[in-house]
């Protein structure tokens, strides 16, 4: 499966897994979660191998089952490398491949994709698995049926067939979801609309998987086995969550162009540091209701925001001697953005700043508004900002 763009991870955090080095210049990491599925495969297939080849004994049977897990890992790695190397042909930055509990994913940086290229990169993974299955099928006749080599080659063939077929199902987060995404993207000219359509297709696949497992046995008065129920719940849950995440991300990207500092800011007026509270009160009275007062430093840069409650609490006889700085809360260093900043540009500005309030300045460097982090989050997520009681 593919994943992009890559948001990256902060350095110094807990290790995500074991670095396996670079292949084709792309770092490969084996996530800790992979060991969970490896253990499950060994425990599930070990007894089956023991029954098929009793001469191996339990240790040998479980060793062969571990070979199953490693061959599946190899299949997934080939799948993800096909994504990565195809993407590199179009100069797409590929930060890393991560092999996980659910198989793996290839992360991409910011790319200038088209419907056709996106589809080719996505389907390169399943194509690699079909080729591996074909190669295994050609090798299989060289082994005696019922031997360890025959069993491992046979499972290698079936593992690649299943990985390929599963991933070409037409719904996100599976690679086949790019078929739906690319078709809608090509028809509408908007990638996000394609992603939303493909996400809904992924949800339908998840629901259909549950129905296929539960409805036929129910009609026959039977119940599916516990192991099948658990596997179905895990796979369908993974598909549903991945599809939902794709839909949410696409809706967020659709809203981004409408998000701008100028439209989200509260109106503001600036006044220089050291201004008496009495003068600040007169300025506030002359401004339209809801106007925020922002204190600027000697260089004209915004430094603080006047607290109306604190300003009103200053006694009248002290208002002339009290500087407005005493009733203002400081802004973080450099916490100001241009009023023309919109969409991704605005998000990038804010990601480099600390604090939750930002002065908004025009081209002349004059403060014209105050932007609150909660307003930006609400606009991006489509949720109303929380208000304190």
C-alpha positions in Angstrom: 0.0 0.0 0.0 1.1 3.6 -0.6 0.9 6.4 1.9 1.6 10.1 1.3 2.5 12.8 1.7 4.8 12.0 4.5 4.5 14.2 7.5 7.7 12.9 9.0 8.4 12.1 12.6 10.2 14.1 15.2 13.6 13.1 16.0 14.5 11.7 19.4 11.3 9.8 19.9 10.7 6.1 20.5 12.1 3.9 17.7 9.3 2.7 15.4 11.2 -0.5 14.6 14.4 -2.1 13.3 16.2 -0.3 10.5 17.0 -2.8 7.7 19.1 -0.4 5.7 18.4 1.1 2.3 17.2 -0.5 -0.9 17.4 1.6 -4.0 18.2 4.6 -1.8 15.0 4.1 0.3 15.3 3.4 4.0 13.4 0.3 5.1 12.2 -0.2 8.7 10.7 -3.4 10.2 8.1 -2.2 12.6 7.8 -3.9 16.0 4.2 -4.7 15.2 5.4 -7.1 12.5 6.5 -9.5 15.1 2.9 -9.9 16.3 1.8 -11.2 12.9 4.9 -13.3 12.6 4.1 -15.0 16.0 0.5 -15.5 14.9 1.6 -17.2 11.7 4.0 -19.5 13.5 1.4 -20.5 16.1 -1.3 -21.0 13.5 0.7 -22.9 10.8 3.1 -24.7 13.1 0.6 -27.5 14.0 -0.6 -27.8 10.4 3.0 -28.3 9.2 3.5 -30.9 12.0 0.5 -32.8 10.7 1.6 -32.6 7.1 5.2 -33.5 7.8 5.3 -35.4 11.1 8.9 -36.5 10.5 10.0 -32.9 11.2 8.9 -32.9 14.8 7.5 -29.9 16.6 10.7 -27.7 16.4 11.1 -28.4 12.7 7.4 -27.7 12.0 7.5 -24.4 13.8 10.7 -23.5 11.9 8.9 -24.1 8.6 6.0 -21.9 9.9 8.5 -19.2 10.6 9.7 -19.6 7.0 6.1 -18.9 6.0 6.2 -15.6 7.9 9.6 -14.6 6.4 8.4 -15.4 2.8 5.3 -13.2 3.4 7.6 -10.5 4.7 9.7 -10.8 1.5 6.5 -10.6 -0.6 5.4 -7.4 1.2 8.8 -5.9 0.8 8.8 -6.5 -2.9 5.3 -5.0 -3.1 6.5 -1.8 -1.3 9.7 -1.6 -3.3 7.7 -1.7 -6.5 5.8 1.4 -5.2 9.0 3.2 -4.2 11.0 2.5 -7.3 8.2 3.4 -9.6 7.7 6.7 -7.8 11.4 7.4 -8.1 11.1 7.2 -11.8 9.0 10.4 -11.6 11.3 12.0 -9.0 8.8 11.6 -6.2 10.6 11.9 -2.8 10.3 8.6 -0.9 11.3 9.0 2.7 11.0 5.4 3.7 9.2 2.0 3.6 7.8 0.6 6.8 6.9 -3.1 7.2 4.1 -3.4 9.7 1.5 -5.7 11.3 -0.8 -5.0 8.3 1.8 -5.6 5.7 3.6 -2.3 5.0 3.4 1.1 3.5 5.5 3.4 1.4 5.6 7.0 2.3 6.0 9.9 -0.2 6.9 13.5 0.3 5.1 16.4 -1.5 4.6 15.2 -5.1 3.2 16.8 -8.2 1.0 13.8 -9.1 -1.4 13.2 -11.9 -4.2 10.6 -12.0 -2.2 8.4 -14.4 1.0 8.5 -12.4 -0.8 7.9 -9.1 -2.5 4.9 -10.5 0.7 3.4 -12.0 2.6 3.8 -8.7 -0.3 2.2 -6.8 -0.7 -0.8 -9.1 3.1 -1.4 -9.3 2.9 -3.2 -5.9 0.3 -5.8 -6.9 2.0 -6.3 -10.2 5.2 -7.2 -8.4 3.3 -9.8 -6.3 1.7 -11.3 -9.4 5.2 -11.6 -11.0 6.6 -13.3 -7.8 3.7 -15.7 -7.8 4.4 -16.6 -11.4 8.1 -17.1 -10.6 7.2 -19.4 -7.7 4.8 -21.4 -9.9 7.6 -21.9 -12.4 9.9 -23.1 -9.7 7.4 -25.4 -7.9 7.7 -28.4 -10.3 11.4 -28.7 -9.3 10.4 -29.8 -5.8 9.0 -33.2 -4.7 5.4 -32.7 -3.5 5.0 -33.0 0.2 8.6 -31.8 0.9 9.6 -28.7 2.9 10.8 -27.0 -0.3 7.5 -27.7 -2.0 5.4 -26.5 0.9 7.4 -23.2 1.2 7.3 -22.5 -2.5 3.6 -23.3 -2.7 2.8 -20.9 0.2 5.0 -18.3 -1.4 2.9 -18.5 -4.6 -0.4 -18.3 -2.7 0.8 -15.5 -0.4 1.7 -13.4 -3.4 -1.5 -14.1 -5.2 -3.5 -13.2 -2.1 -1.5 -10.0 -1.4 -2.0 -8.9 -5.0 -5.7 -9.7 -5.2 -6.4 -8.1 -1.8 -4.6 -5.0 -2.7 -6.3 -4.5 -6.1 -9.8 -4.4 -4.5 -11.1 -0.9 -5.6 -11.2 1.0 -2.3 -8.8 2.9 -0.1 -6.6 2.3 1.8 -5.9 -0.6 -0.7 -3.9 0.1 -3.8 -6.9 -0.6 -6.0 -8.6 2.4 -4.4 -6.4 4.5 -6.7 -8.4 3.1 -9.6 -11.5 4.8 -8.2 -9.6 7.8 -7.1 -7.9 8.3 -10.5 -11.2 7.9 -12.4 -13.0 10.4 -10.3 -10.0 12.7 -10.2 -9.8 12.6 -14.0 -13.5 13.3 -14.4 -13.7 16.1 -11.9 -10.2 17.6 -12.0 -10.1 17.4 -8.2 -8.0 14.7 -6.5 -9.7 15.1 -3.2 -13.1 14.2 -4.7 -11.5 11.1 -6.0 -10.1 10.2 -2.6 -13.5 10.7 -1.0 -15.1 8.4 -3.5 -12.4 5.8 -3.1 -12.7 6.0 0.7 -16.4 5.3 0.5 -15.6 2.3 -1.8 -13.2 1.1 0.9 -15.9 1.3 3.5 -18.2 -0.7 1.2 -15.5 -3.4 0.8 -15.1 -3.6 4.6 -18.8 -4.0 5.1 -19.0 -6.5 2.3 -16.3 -8.6 3.9 -18.2 -8.8 7.1 -21.4 -9.7 5.3 -19.6 -12.4 3.3 -18.3 -14.1 6.4 -21.4 -13.8 8.6 -24.5 -13.9 6.3 -24.0 -17.3 4.5 -23.4 -19.3 7.8 -26.4 -17.5 9.4 -28.7 -18.5 6.5 -27.6 -22.1 7.0 -28.1 -21.9 10.8 -24.4 -22.1 11.5 -21.8 -19.7 13.0 -18.3 -19.0 11.6 -15.3 -20.2 13.5 -13.8 -18.0 16.2 -10.5 -17.6 14.3 -12.3 -16.5 11.2 -14.4 -14.0 13.2 -11.2 -12.5 14.7 -9.4 -12.2 11.4 -12.5 -10.7 9.7 -12.9 -8.2 12.5 -9.2 -7.1 12.3 -9.1 -6.9 8.5 -12.5 -5.1 8.1 -11.6 -2.8 11.0 -8.3 -1.9 9.4 -10.1 -1.2 6.0 -12.8 0.9 7.6 -10.4 3.0 9.7 -8.0 3.5 6.7 -10.9 4.4 4.4 -12.3 6.8 7.0 -8.9 8.4 7.5 -8.6 8.9 3.7 -12.0 10.6 3.6 -11.2 12.9 6.5 -7.8 13.9 5.1 -9.4 14.7 1.7 -12.1 16.8 3.2 -9.5 18.7 5.2 -7.5 19.4 2.0 -10.7 20.6 0.3 -11.2 23.1 3.1 -7.6 24.4 3.1 -8.0 26.8 0.1 -10.8 28.6 2.0 -8.7 29.0 5.1 -7.0 32.4 5.3 -5.6 34.7 7.9 -7.7 37.6 6.6 -11.0 35.8 6.8 -10.4 34.1 10.2 -8.8 37.0 12.1 -10.5 39.2 14.7 -10.1 43.0 13.8 -7.3 44.6 15.7 -5.6 48.0 16.2 -2.0 48.4 17.3 -0.6 50.8 19.9 3.0 51.2 20.9 4.5 49.7 24.0 4.3 52.0 27.1 1.0 53.6 26.0 -0.9 54.6 29.2 -4.0 52.5 30.0 -6.1 55.7 29.7 -5.1 56.2 26.1 -5.7 52.5 25.4 -9.2 52.9 26.8 -9.9 55.8 24.5 -8.7 53.9 21.5 -10.8 50.9 22.4 -13.9 53.1 22.8 -13.3 54.5 19.3 -13.0 51.1 17.7 -15.9 48.8 16.5 -17.0 46.3 19.1 -14.8 43.2 19.2 -11.6 45.0 18.1 -8.5 43.6 19.8 -5.7 45.9 20.9 -2.2 44.6 20.1 0.9 46.2 21.7 3.9 46.7 19.3 7.5 47.0 20.3 10.0 49.8 19.4 10.6 48.0 16.0 6.9 47.9 15.3 6.7 44.1 15.8 3.7 42.8 17.7 4.6 41.8 21.3 1.4 41.4 23.3 -2.4 41.4 23.3 -4.3 43.7 25.7 -6.6 41.9 28.1 -9.9 43.9 28.2 -10.8 42.6 31.7 -7.4 43.5 33.2 -7.5 46.9 31.5 -11.0 47.8 32.8 -9.9 46.8 36.4 -7.3 49.5 36.5 -8.6 52.4 38.8 -9.3 55.6 36.9 -6.7 57.6 39.0 -4.0 55.1 38.0 -4.9 54.7 34.3 -2.6 57.5 33.2 0.5 56.2 35.1 -0.1 52.5 34.2 1.5 51.3 30.9 -0.7 49.1 28.8 1.9 46.4 28.9 0.9 45.7 32.5 -2.6 44.6 31.3 -1.5 42.6 28.2 -0.5 39.0 27.7 2.7 38.4 25.8 2.7 36.9 22.3 5.3 34.3 21.5 8.4 35.5 19.7 7.6 36.1 16.0 3.9 35.2 16.4 2.6 37.2 13.5 1.4 36.2 10.0 0.6 38.1 6.8 -3.1 38.8 6.2 -2.7 37.3 2.7 -1.6 33.9 4.0 -4.0 31.2 2.9 -4.3 27.4 2.8 -1.2 25.4 3.1 1.0 28.5 3.3 -0.9 29.6 6.4 -0.6 26.2 8.0 3.1 26.2 7.3 3.5 29.6 8.9 1.7 28.5 12.0 3.5 25.2 12.3 6.8 27.2 12.8 5.3 29.4 15.5 4.6 28.7 19.2 1.6 29.9 21.2 -2.1 30.0 20.3 -2.5 33.6 19.2 -0.9 35.4 16.3 -1.0 39.0 15.2 -2.0 39.5 11.6 -0.2 42.2 9.6 -0.7 43.8 6.2 1.9 44.5 3.5 2.9 47.7 5.3 3.6 45.8 8.5 0.6 47.3 10.3 -1.3 45.1 12.7 -4.8 44.6 11.3 -6.1 41.5 13.2 -5.5 38.8 15.7 -5.7 35.1 14.6 -6.5 32.4 17.2 -5.3 28.9 16.8 -8.7 27.6 17.7 -10.3 29.5 14.8 -7.8 27.9 12.4 -8.4 24.4 13.7 -12.1 24.8 13.5 -11.9 26.0 9.9 -9.6 23.2 8.9 -11.5 20.4 10.7 -15.0 21.8 10.0 -15.7 21.8 13.8 -16.8 24.7 15.9 -14.1 26.0 18.3 -14.7 25.2 21.9 -15.7 28.2 24.0 -14.7 28.5 27.6 -17.6 28.8 30.1 
